[in-house]
């Protein structure tokens, strides 16, 4: 895997640290305590058990990427990400309407996978993935990290309901899938969603995962949504320096 500039600098620092013959025990203890505190700040294992298994697998991977990213942000090499994401967090205070139009799930995915800081389109997620690959994270975990890293927001139409699943069609690729939505919102047939939909986490699974709470696109009139607007909505947030640049008055949250 070729190394992009920020990932290369981060990995160079880590490789030097690993090769160093001088062990700073105080820093080691502080690092362990910090990592433990971060692990305690993410979704607890008992909460994962309450989720649909398809979503819980990705939530566990999200937990580990969050812990890694928080530690990486302490490095000087990551200051561009800290500045970009910190400013957006101050502006939008991600939560849930009416407190903020930016949901926590949307903001986390934008910050990690869409908020690029250079022409190489490096994101926190791509650097986190590079570090995980360098230090031999389990192959299955690495595969799921890659899936998250390479994911995108998309515009989907609700085609029908099937038990706890919702049948969606991607309006850009025309691909259809059966997905679970952990928020519990299944919408109405014909509704347009703006969401991040992930493939099944395991080879033997069939359910896709609506990983972010869906934004419902509401047309101001009865005309069909133009194909150009659908493509723009799907592609624009990718590698965007602004989490809500796509939002207009035709949006609500499911």
VEXDREN-2710 file (C-alpha; in Angstrom, 1 decimal):
% VEXDREN-2710
k/r/px/py/pz
1/UNK/0.0/0.0/0.0
2/UNK/1.5/3.3/-1.1
3/UNK/1.9/5.9/1.7
4/UNK/0.4/9.3/1.4
5/UNK/2.2/12.4/2.9
6/UNK/0.5/12.6/6.3
7/UNK/0.3/8.8/6.7
8/UNK/4.0/8.6/5.8
9/UNK/5.0/11.1/8.4
10/UNK/2.9/9.5/11.1
11/UNK/4.3/6.0/10.3
12/UNK/7.9/7.3/10.2
13/UNK/7.5/8.7/13.7
14/UNK/6.0/5.4/14.9
15/UNK/8.7/3.4/13.3
16/UNK/11.4/5.5/14.9
17/UNK/9.7/5.0/18.2
18/UNK/9.5/1.3/17.8
19/UNK/13.2/1.1/16.9
20/UNK/14.2/3.3/19.8
21/UNK/16.2/1.5/22.5
22/UNK/15.2/4.1/25.1
23/UNK/11.9/3.3/26.9
24/UNK/10.0/6.2/28.5
25/UNK/8.1/4.2/31.2
26/UNK/6.2/7.3/32.4
27/UNK/5.0/8.1/28.9
28/UNK/4.1/4.4/28.4
29/UNK/2.0/4.4/31.6
30/UNK/0.3/7.7/30.5
31/UNK/-0.4/6.3/27.1
32/UNK/-2.0/3.1/28.5
33/UNK/-4.2/5.2/30.8
34/UNK/-5.3/7.5/28.0
35/UNK/-6.1/4.5/25.7
36/UNK/-8.1/2.9/28.5
37/UNK/-10.0/6.1/29.1
38/UNK/-10.8/6.3/25.4
39/UNK/-12.0/2.7/25.3
40/UNK/-14.4/3.6/28.2
41/UNK/-15.7/6.6/26.2
42/UNK/-17.0/4.5/23.2
43/UNK/-20.1/2.3/22.9
44/UNK/-20.0/-0.2/25.7
45/UNK/-20.0/-4.0/24.9
46/UNK/-23.4/-4.5/26.6
47/UNK/-24.9/-1.7/24.4
48/UNK/-23.5/-3.4/21.3
49/UNK/-25.4/-6.6/22.3
50/UNK/-28.6/-4.6/22.2
51/UNK/-28.0/-3.6/18.5
52/UNK/-28.9/-5.6/15.4
53/UNK/-25.8/-7.8/14.9
54/UNK/-25.2/-6.4/11.4
55/UNK/-24.9/-2.9/12.8
56/UNK/-23.1/-4.0/16.0
57/UNK/-20.1/-5.3/14.0
58/UNK/-19.6/-2.0/12.3
59/UNK/-20.2/-0.1/15.6
60/UNK/-17.4/-2.2/17.2
61/UNK/-15.0/-1.3/14.3
62/UNK/-16.1/2.4/14.7
63/UNK/-15.2/2.2/18.4
64/UNK/-11.7/1.0/17.6
65/UNK/-11.1/3.5/14.8
66/UNK/-12.4/6.3/17.2
67/UNK/-9.9/5.3/19.9
68/UNK/-7.0/5.2/17.3
69/UNK/-8.0/8.5/15.7
70/UNK/-8.2/10.3/19.0
71/UNK/-4.7/9.2/19.9
72/UNK/-3.3/10.1/16.5
73/UNK/-4.8/13.5/16.7
74/UNK/-2.4/14.2/19.5
75/UNK/0.5/14.1/17.0
76/UNK/1.8/17.3/15.3
77/UNK/1.5/15.5/12.0
78/UNK/-2.3/15.4/12.3
79/UNK/-2.8/19.1/13.1
80/UNK/-4.6/19.8/9.8
81/UNK/-7.3/17.3/10.7
82/UNK/-7.6/18.6/14.3
83/UNK/-8.0/22.2/12.9
84/UNK/-10.6/21.3/10.3
85/UNK/-12.7/18.9/12.4
86/UNK/-12.4/21.0/15.5
87/UNK/-13.7/24.1/13.7
88/UNK/-16.7/22.2/12.2
89/UNK/-17.5/20.7/15.6
90/UNK/-17.6/24.2/17.2
91/UNK/-19.8/25.5/14.4
92/UNK/-22.3/22.7/14.3
93/UNK/-22.2/21.0/17.8
94/UNK/-23.3/17.7/16.3
95/UNK/-26.2/16.2/18.2
96/UNK/-29.8/15.9/17.0
97/UNK/-32.4/18.4/15.9
98/UNK/-33.5/20.8/17.2
99/UNK/-30.1/21.3/18.9
100/UNK/-28.2/20.8/15.6
101/UNK/-29.0/19.8/12.0
102/UNK/-25.9/17.6/12.1
103/UNK/-26.5/14.1/13.6
104/UNK/-23.7/12.6/15.6
105/UNK/-23.4/9.6/13.3
106/UNK/-23.2/11.8/10.2
107/UNK/-20.6/14.1/11.7
108/UNK/-18.4/11.2/12.9
109/UNK/-18.4/9.6/9.4
110/UNK/-17.7/13.0/7.7
111/UNK/-14.9/13.8/10.1
112/UNK/-13.2/10.4/9.6
113/UNK/-13.9/9.5/6.0
114/UNK/-14.9/12.7/4.0
115/UNK/-13.0/15.5/5.6
116/UNK/-9.9/15.6/3.3
117/UNK/-7.1/18.0/4.0
118/UNK/-4.9/17.8/0.9
119/UNK/-4.8/17.0/-2.8
120/UNK/-4.0/13.4/-1.9
121/UNK/-7.5/13.2/-0.3
122/UNK/-6.1/12.0/3.0
123/UNK/-8.7/11.7/5.8
124/UNK/-8.4/10.7/9.4
125/UNK/-9.8/7.4/8.4
126/UNK/-7.2/6.8/5.7
127/UNK/-4.4/7.6/8.2
128/UNK/-6.0/5.4/10.9
129/UNK/-6.2/2.6/8.3
130/UNK/-2.6/3.0/7.3
131/UNK/-1.5/2.8/11.0
132/UNK/-3.7/-0.3/11.6
133/UNK/-2.2/-2.0/8.5
134/UNK/1.3/-1.2/9.6
135/UNK/0.9/-2.7/13.0
136/UNK/-0.9/-5.9/11.9
137/UNK/-4.4/-5.4/13.0
138/UNK/-6.5/-8.6/12.5
139/UNK/-7.3/-9.0/8.8
140/UNK/-11.1/-9.1/9.4
141/UNK/-10.9/-5.9/11.4
142/UNK/-8.7/-4.3/8.7
143/UNK/-11.2/-5.3/5.9
144/UNK/-14.1/-3.7/7.8
145/UNK/-11.9/-0.6/8.5
146/UNK/-11.3/-0.4/4.7
147/UNK/-15.0/-0.7/4.0
148/UNK/-15.8/2.2/6.4
149/UNK/-12.9/4.3/5.0
150/UNK/-14.0/3.9/1.4
151/UNK/-17.7/4.4/2.1
152/UNK/-19.7/7.4/0.9
153/UNK/-23.1/9.1/1.4
154/UNK/-25.7/8.2/-1.2
155/UNK/-29.2/9.0/-2.2
156/UNK/-31.5/6.0/-1.8
157/UNK/-35.2/5.4/-2.6
158/UNK/-37.3/3.3/-0.2
159/UNK/-38.8/0.6/-2.5
160/UNK/-40.6/-1.6/0.1
161/UNK/-40.5/-3.0/3.6
162/UNK/-39.6/-6.6/4.4
163/UNK/-39.9/-7.4/8.1
164/UNK/-37.3/-5.4/10.0
165/UNK/-35.5/-4.5/6.8
166/UNK/-36.1/-1.8/4.3
167/UNK/-35.5/-2.4/0.6
168/UNK/-33.4/0.5/-0.9
169/UNK/-32.3/1.4/-4.4
170/UNK/-29.2/3.6/-4.9
171/UNK/-30.3/6.3/-7.4
172/UNK/-26.8/6.7/-8.8
173/UNK/-25.8/3.1/-9.3
174/UNK/-29.4/1.6/-9.5
175/UNK/-28.2/-1.2/-7.2
176/UNK/-30.8/-2.5/-4.7
177/UNK/-30.2/-3.9/-1.3
178/UNK/-32.0/-5.1/1.8
179/UNK/-30.8/-3.0/4.8
180/UNK/-31.4/-2.6/8.5
181/UNK/-31.7/0.8/10.0
182/UNK/-30.6/0.8/13.7
183/UNK/-32.5/4.1/14.4
184/UNK/-35.7/2.2/13.8
185/UNK/-36.9/4.6/11.1
186/UNK/-38.1/2.7/8.0
187/UNK/-39.7/5.5/6.1
188/UNK/-42.4/5.4/3.5
189/UNK/-42.3/3.8/0.0
190/UNK/-41.0/6.3/-2.5
191/UNK/-39.2/8.3/0.2
192/UNK/-35.6/9.5/-0.7
193/UNK/-32.9/9.0/1.9
194/UNK/-29.5/10.6/2.1
195/UNK/-27.5/8.1/4.1
196/UNK/-24.3/6.0/4.4
197/UNK/-25.2/2.4/3.6
198/UNK/-22.6/-0.2/4.2
199/UNK/-22.4/-3.7/2.7
200/UNK/-22.9/-6.8/4.8
201/UNK/-20.1/-7.0/7.4
202/UNK/-19.5/-10.7/7.0
203/UNK/-19.5/-12.9/3.9
204/UNK/-22.3/-15.1/5.1
205/UNK/-24.5/-12.1/6.0
206/UNK/-27.1/-10.6/3.6
207/UNK/-28.2/-7.4/5.3
208/UNK/-26.7/-4.1/4.4
209/UNK/-26.5/-1.4/7.2
210/UNK/-27.9/2.1/7.1
211/UNK/-25.0/3.3/9.3
212/UNK/-26.0/7.0/9.6
213/UNK/-29.5/8.2/10.6
214/UNK/-31.1/8.9/7.3
215/UNK/-31.8/12.4/6.1
216/UNK/-35.1/12.5/4.3
217/UNK/-35.0/14.6/1.1
218/UNK/-38.3/16.4/0.6
219/UNK/-38.9/18.0/-2.8
220/UNK/-40.5/21.5/-2.6
221/UNK/-42.9/20.4/-5.4
222/UNK/-44.1/17.2/-7.0
223/UNK/-41.6/17.0/-9.7
224/UNK/-39.1/14.1/-9.6
225/UNK/-35.7/14.9/-8.2
226/UNK/-33.3/15.6/-11.1
227/UNK/-30.6/13.0/-11.7
228/UNK/-28.0/15.7/-11.6
229/UNK/-29.0/16.7/-8.1
230/UNK/-29.0/13.1/-6.9
231/UNK/-25.5/12.6/-8.3
232/UNK/-24.4/15.8/-6.7
233/UNK/-25.8/14.9/-3.3
234/UNK/-24.1/11.5/-3.4
235/UNK/-20.7/12.7/-4.5
236/UNK/-20.4/16.2/-3.0
237/UNK/-19.8/15.3/0.6
238/UNK/-17.0/13.0/-0.3
239/UNK/-13.7/14.7/0.5
240/UNK/-15.5/17.9/1.5
241/UNK/-14.0/20.4/3.9
242/UNK/-17.5/21.4/5.1
243/UNK/-19.9/18.8/6.7
244/UNK/-23.2/20.6/5.7
245/UNK/-22.4/22.1/2.3
246/UNK/-25.0/19.9/0.7
247/UNK/-27.9/20.8/3.0
248/UNK/-30.8/22.9/1.8
249/UNK/-34.3/23.5/2.8
250/UNK/-35.5/20.2/1.3
251/UNK/-34.1/18.1/4.1
252/UNK/-35.5/16.5/7.3
253/UNK/-34.2/13.7/9.5
254/UNK/-35.7/10.3/9.9
END
